[in-house]
């Protein structure tokens, strides 16, 4: 079995790239030539380096969270690791005075980081796969990117931590409840803005679904001034991000989250691997592709995100 560094070198070679895509087209003879790129735990093969880079960029283009969160790679680590967060120190120090390094020595919060498996499956017709003019790399990476991004965003918002990340709506590890209200009102939105600590407001954005956004687009104060700036889609100068994975404004739900999403960490634990599934779909003249990635997501500072919680009324 190839070591991590050996595999990393292998997937960057032209030979591996050529043989990998021959296998993806159903060529059995090339399988032995990419065996050192195989992940024995999944049965899939590591993408060639250039294709893997293309896929990562495509996932980021399709993703909401990967453009707001902090993304960390931890490929060459154990199945369970720990992320640490602490408050930074900045202090004026007199000449020859002591720098207060000791004040931050034990100021760490540890968070367990797991390896959650995300699977994406797509099929292609044999006619396309075996057509030499068909760009299988571009097509397959594009299809996989859309599916990975959609599933990731769902997990980063609604994830329970049970075989998936803990999302920002987690009642124990997600956004804090900054405002409790019976319904979405102008005043409740203003209170939510100021519920967020000033240090997090600089890079803060609003997250909500379409139905909530429509409510806020129509909302005005007592003298008719709109809450929503229609010229640049901001509220109180802060950008609005739409995700229909966010819940509606119903009892017990959190339809709006406001804050600095860079304190949500996405930890990529391994590159994407792919295996072909030919026998299962041979009668349909198709080839299946099963792609797997391992990752986790965790809100490192709960107070960096504040949610509007709709009261449960009897």
C-alpha positions in Angstrom: 0.0 0.0 0.0 1.3 3.4 -1.0 2.1 5.9 1.8 0.2 9.3 1.9 3.2 11.1 0.3 3.7 8.4 -2.3 0.0 8.5 -3.3 0.2 12.3 -3.4 3.1 12.1 -5.8 1.4 9.4 -7.9 -1.9 11.2 -8.5 0.1 14.2 -9.8 1.6 12.2 -12.7 0.4 12.3 -16.3 0.4 8.5 -16.4 -2.0 8.3 -13.5 -4.3 10.9 -15.0 -4.5 9.1 -18.3 -5.1 5.7 -16.7 -7.6 7.0 -14.2 -9.9 8.5 -16.9 -9.5 5.3 -19.0 -10.9 3.4 -16.0 -13.7 5.9 -15.6 -14.6 5.2 -19.3 -14.9 1.5 -18.4 -11.5 0.3 -19.4 -10.5 -2.6 -17.2 -7.0 -3.0 -18.5 -5.9 0.3 -16.9 -7.1 -0.7 -13.4 -3.9 -2.3 -12.3 -2.0 0.9 -13.2 -3.9 3.0 -10.7 -4.0 0.5 -7.8 -1.7 2.6 -5.7 -4.2 5.4 -5.8 -6.9 3.1 -4.4 -8.5 3.8 -1.0 -8.8 0.4 0.5 -11.5 1.5 3.0 -13.9 2.7 0.2 -12.8 0.8 -2.9 -12.6 4.1 -4.8 -9.6 5.7 -6.5 -8.2 9.1 -5.8 -8.8 11.7 -8.4 -5.8 12.9 -10.4 -4.3 16.0 -8.8 -5.5 18.4 -11.5 -9.0 16.9 -11.6 -9.2 17.0 -7.8 -8.3 20.7 -7.8 -10.9 21.3 -10.5 -13.5 19.5 -8.4 -12.7 21.4 -5.3 -13.0 24.7 -7.1 -16.3 23.6 -8.7 -17.7 22.6 -5.3 -16.8 26.0 -3.9 -18.5 27.8 -6.8 -21.7 25.8 -6.1 -21.6 26.0 -2.3 -22.9 28.7 0.0 -21.0 27.7 3.1 -17.6 27.1 1.5 -17.7 30.8 0.5 -18.5 32.0 4.0 -16.9 29.4 6.3 -13.3 28.7 7.2 -12.1 25.6 5.2 -9.3 23.5 6.8 -7.6 20.4 5.3 -6.7 17.6 7.6 -6.0 14.8 5.2 -3.0 13.1 6.8 -4.6 12.7 10.3 -6.3 10.1 12.4 -10.0 9.3 12.3 -10.7 11.7 15.2 -8.8 14.9 15.8 -9.4 18.0 17.9 -9.7 21.6 16.7 -8.8 24.3 19.2 -10.0 27.9 19.5 -8.9 30.7 21.8 -9.2 34.4 22.2 -6.3 36.3 20.7 -4.3 38.7 22.8 -3.4 42.4 21.9 -2.0 44.6 24.6 0.0 47.8 24.9 3.2 47.0 26.8 5.5 49.6 28.5 9.2 49.6 27.7 10.8 46.7 29.5 7.4 45.5 30.7 6.2 41.9 30.6 4.3 40.7 27.6 1.2 39.0 29.0 1.7 35.7 27.1 0.8 33.7 30.2 -2.7 35.1 30.1 -3.5 33.0 27.0 -1.6 29.9 27.9 -4.7 27.9 28.9 -7.3 29.8 27.1 -8.3 27.0 24.7 -11.5 25.3 23.8 -11.2 21.8 22.2 -13.7 20.5 19.7 -13.7 16.9 18.5 -13.5 16.6 14.7 -14.9 13.5 13.1 -14.8 11.8 9.7 -18.3 11.9 8.3 -18.8 10.1 4.9 -20.7 11.9 2.2 -21.6 9.8 -0.8 -22.7 11.0 -4.3 -23.9 8.7 -7.0 -24.4 9.6 -10.7 -24.9 7.6 -13.9 -23.9 8.2 -17.5 -25.0 6.4 -20.7 -22.4 4.2 -22.4 -22.8 6.2 -25.6 -21.4 9.3 -23.9 -18.7 7.5 -21.9 -17.2 5.7 -24.8 -17.3 8.7 -27.2 -13.8 10.0 -27.4 -15.0 13.5 -28.1 -17.1 13.6 -24.9 -15.2 15.5 -22.1 -16.0 13.0 -19.2 -13.8 14.9 -16.8 -15.6 18.2 -17.1 -19.0 16.6 -17.1 -18.4 14.3 -14.2 -16.7 16.9 -12.0 -19.5 19.3 -12.7 -22.2 16.8 -11.8 -20.4 15.7 -8.7 -19.7 19.3 -7.6 -23.4 20.3 -7.7 -24.4 17.3 -5.7 -21.6 17.5 -3.1 -22.2 21.3 -2.6 -26.0 20.8 -2.1 -25.6 17.9 0.4 -22.8 19.7 2.2 -24.8 22.9 2.7 -27.8 20.9 4.0 -25.5 19.3 6.6 -23.8 22.5 7.6 -27.2 24.1 8.3 -29.4 21.2 9.6 -26.8 18.6 10.6 -27.4 16.8 13.9 -23.9 15.3 14.3 -25.3 11.8 13.8 -23.3 10.5 10.9 -23.1 14.1 9.6 -21.7 17.5 10.8 -23.3 19.6 13.5 -25.1 22.4 11.6 -25.7 26.0 12.6 -29.3 25.1 13.7 -28.1 22.5 16.2 -29.8 23.5 19.5 -26.7 22.6 21.6 -23.8 23.4 19.2 -25.3 25.8 16.7 -26.1 29.5 16.7 -27.2 31.1 19.9 -30.8 32.3 20.2 -30.3 36.0 20.1 -33.9 37.0 19.9 -37.2 35.2 20.9 -40.3 36.4 19.1 -43.8 35.3 18.2 -43.3 36.3 14.6 -40.8 38.1 12.3 -41.2 41.8 12.9 -39.2 45.0 12.1 -38.2 45.4 15.7 -37.2 41.7 16.1 -34.8 42.1 13.1 -33.3 45.2 14.7 -32.9 43.5 18.0 -31.2 40.5 16.3 -28.7 42.8 14.6 -27.7 44.2 18.0 -27.8 40.8 19.7 -24.6 40.0 17.8 -21.4 41.2 19.5 -19.8 44.2 17.7 -16.6 42.3 17.0 -18.6 39.9 14.8 -20.7 42.4 12.9 -17.9 43.6 10.5 -18.1 40.5 8.4 -21.7 39.4 9.3 -24.3 38.3 6.8 -28.0 37.3 7.1 -29.0 33.7 6.3 -32.7 32.9 5.5 -34.9 31.1 3.0 -37.0 32.6 0.2 -40.2 32.8 2.2 -38.5 34.8 5.0 -36.7 37.0 2.5 -40.0 37.9 0.9 -41.4 38.9 4.3 -38.4 41.1 5.0 -38.5 42.6 1.5 -42.0 43.9 2.1 -41.3 45.1 5.7 -41.4 48.8 6.5 -41.0 50.9 9.6 -43.8 53.1 11.0 -43.1 55.9 8.6 -42.8 53.7 5.5 -39.0 53.2 5.2 -38.2 49.7 3.9 -36.1 47.4 6.0 -34.5 45.8 2.9 -32.2 47.8 0.7 -33.4 46.7 -2.8 -30.4 48.4 -4.5 -27.9 45.9 -3.1 -29.9 43.3 -1.3 -28.7 44.2 2.2 -30.4 44.7 5.6 -28.8 47.3 7.8 -25.8 47.3 5.4 -25.2 43.5 5.7 -25.6 41.1 2.8 -28.5 38.6 2.7 -27.7 35.0 1.7 -30.6 32.8 0.6 -30.7 29.1 1.4 -33.9 27.1 1.2 -32.5 24.6 3.7 -33.3 27.3 6.3 -36.7 26.7 7.9 -39.9 28.8 7.6 -41.0 31.1 10.4 -42.9 28.5 12.3 -43.2 27.8 16.0 -40.0 26.4 17.5 -37.9 27.2 14.3 -35.0 29.6 13.7 -35.8 31.2 10.3 -33.0 33.8 10.4 -29.3 33.5 11.5 -27.1 36.6 11.5 -23.4 36.6 12.1 -19.9 35.9 11.0 -19.9 32.5 9.3 -16.1 32.3 9.2 -16.4 30.8 12.7 -18.0 27.8 11.2 -15.1 25.5 10.3 -15.3 22.9 7.4 -12.7 20.3 7.9 -11.9 18.2 4.8 -10.5 14.9 6.0 -9.7 13.2 2.7 -9.8 14.0 -1.0 -12.7 12.8 -3.1 -12.4 9.2 -4.4 -14.5 7.6 -7.2 -15.3 4.0 -8.2 -17.2 2.8 -11.2 -20.2 0.5 -10.9 -20.5 -1.2 -14.3 -22.1 -4.6 -13.6 -25.1 -3.2 -11.8 -26.2 -1.1 -14.8 -24.9 -3.0 -17.8 -28.4 -4.0 -18.8 -29.3 -0.3 -19.0 -26.2 0.5 -21.0 -25.0 2.8 -18.3 -22.1 3.2 -15.9 -22.5 4.3 -12.3 -20.0 6.5 -10.5 -19.9 6.5 -6.7 -17.9 9.4 -5.2 -17.0 9.7 -1.6 -15.6 12.4 0.6 -14.9 12.5 4.3 -15.4 15.8 6.2 -16.8 17.5 9.3 -18.2 20.9 10.1 -18.4 22.7 13.4 -19.3 26.1 14.8 -16.2 27.1 16.7 -17.8 30.1 18.5 -21.5 29.9 19.1 -21.8 33.6 19.9 -20.5 34.5 16.4 -23.9 33.5 15.1 -27.2 34.7 16.5 -30.6 33.2 15.5 -34.1 34.5 15.6 -36.2 31.9 17.5 -39.9 31.7 17.0 -41.7 31.1 20.2 -43.8 28.0 20.8 -47.3 29.3 21.7 -50.1 27.2 23.1 
